[in-house]
């Protein structure tokens, strides 16, 4: 978030928490991009703050609550307040348990794979309507196809990225069994906490093959995940790379150093396609 919006979001979170009886004299920014992640002190509350226009906070909270109740390795809503979305000053605010990171946050591949397999096993027991992963691919395709949404993307790069999204979507669709997925279980969404690993950020949950989730994890994790389809995983990795590259060219994207990553990832996609 830009500085004025970030300050408003922090004030909205602390005042809302205080109104609910949570000690929130100070806010520490843990992550800042299109959404804001805060640690509120001294009450040790984890707050997620998003512009109300995003409209996905209730979806994320509901899925996380269900997964926590199913015993999945996830961050749970804060039990001290009702688990709902709190609206204030054009922001949607949700409150979660804070999990103190312990030890190195670079998790060994076997432990990462075991945590993801546990998450997927629990997700198979949770019945909740979610988009299909191809819906998210279509969002990326629409962004790439619209110069008004991605004005800095050159014509040749636009054609190449559009072709890659189409080709990799066709190569993945219909392969593997569909189930509920995290959507983006990359290392930034996995905390090595005292009570064991915890996945966070569930607004990207969708349905698809587990290889689509595995594609977001470090490459070595796939070597330890039971029953992973290697060829499907390879295709999913290229599809995932094309999708996150598309997001970096969104004119509203606030990901740190996003344009540089967009250029770098386009080069990586070209190299991978040349090897196909």
C-alpha positions, 0 to 999 in steps of 0.5 A, spaced: 500 500 500 502 507 498 504 510 505 497 514 506 493 508 505 498 504 509 497 509 515 489 509 514 489 501 514 494 501 520 489 506 524 483 502 522 486 495 524 488 498 531 482 502 533 477 496 531 482 491 535 481 496 541 474 497 540 473 489 541 477 489 547 484 487 544 490 490 546 493 494 540 497 500 542 502 499 536 502 496 529 508 492 526 508 491 519 509 484 517 508 484 510 506 490 505 503 489 498 496 490 495 494 487 502 497 489 509 499 484 514 500 487 521 502 484 528 498 488 533 502 489 540 502 488 546 496 483 545 499 479 539 494 479 534 495 478 527 491 483 523 490 482 515 487 489 512 485 489 505 481 494 501 474 493 501 473 493 494 477 486 494 471 483 497 475 476 498 476 477 506 470 473 508 471 467 503 478 467 506 476 467 513 471 462 512 475 457 509 481 458 514 476 457 520 473 450 516 480 448 515 483 449 522 477 445 525 479 439 521 485 439 524 489 442 518 496 445 519 493 452 518 493 459 521 486 460 525 482 466 526 483 469 533 479 466 538 478 472 542 473 475 537 468 473 533 470 470 526 468 475 522 470 481 517 470 488 520 469 493 516 472 500 517 474 506 513 473 502 507 477 497 509 476 489 511 479 487 517 480 480 519 483 478 526 488 471 527 492 468 532 499 470 531 504 464 531 511 466 533 516 464 527 522 459 530 528 457 527 530 457 520 524 459 516 527 455 510 524 449 511 527 442 509 523 440 503 521 433 506 518 437 512 515 442 507 512 436 503 509 433 509 506 439 511 503 440 504 500 433 504 497 434 511 493 440 508 491 437 502 488 431 506 484 435 510 482 439 504 479 433 501 474 433 507 472 440 507 466 441 502 466 449 500 465 452 493 471 455 490 473 457 483 477 452 479 484 454 478 482 455 470 478 461 473 485 464 475 488 462 469 483 466 465 483 472 470 491 472 468 489 472 460 484 477 461 489 482 464 494 480 459 489 481 453 487 488 455 493 494 454 489 498 459 490 493 465 497 492 463 500 498 459 507 497 460 507 490 457 510 490 450 506 487 444 511 481 443 511 480 450 504 480 450 503 475 445 508 470 448 505 471 455 498 470 452 500 464 448 504 461 454 498 461 458 493 458 453 498 452 452 500 451 459 492 451 461 491 446 455 496 442 457 494 441 465 487 441 464 483 435 465 490 431 468 490 429 475 484 429 480 481 435 482 480 437 489 481 443 494 487 447 494 491 453 497 492 456 491 499 459 492 502 455 498 509 458 496 514 459 502 512 466 504 505 463 506 508 457 510 510 459 517 515 455 521 512 456 528 513 453 535 507 448 534 509 446 527 508 449 520 502 453 519 499 455 512 497 462 511 493 466 506 487 463 503 484 468 499 487 464 493 483 457 494 481 454 488 480 447 485 485 443 481 490 437 481 495 437 487 501 439 482 498 446 481 499 447 489 506 443 488 508 448 483 508 454 488 513 450 492 521 450 492 522 445 486 525 440 491 519 439 495 516 435 489 521 430 490 518 428 497 511 429 495 507 422 495 504 420 488 506 427 484 506 426 477 512 429 475 510 431 468 504 434 470 508 438 475 513 441 470 507 443 466 504 446 472 510 450 474 511 453 467 503 455 468 504 458 475 510 462 472 506 465 467 500 467 471 505 471 476 508 474 471 502 477 468 500 479 475 507 483 475 504 487 469 498 489 472 498 497 472 495 497 479 500 491 482 504 494 488 508 488 489 515 490 491 520 490 485 514 488 481 516 490 474 523 488 475 521 481 476 516 481 470 522 482 466 526 477 469 520 471 469 519 473 462 526 471 460 525 464 465 519 462 461 522 463 454 528 459 456 523 454 459 519 454 453 525 453 448 527 447 452 520 444 451 
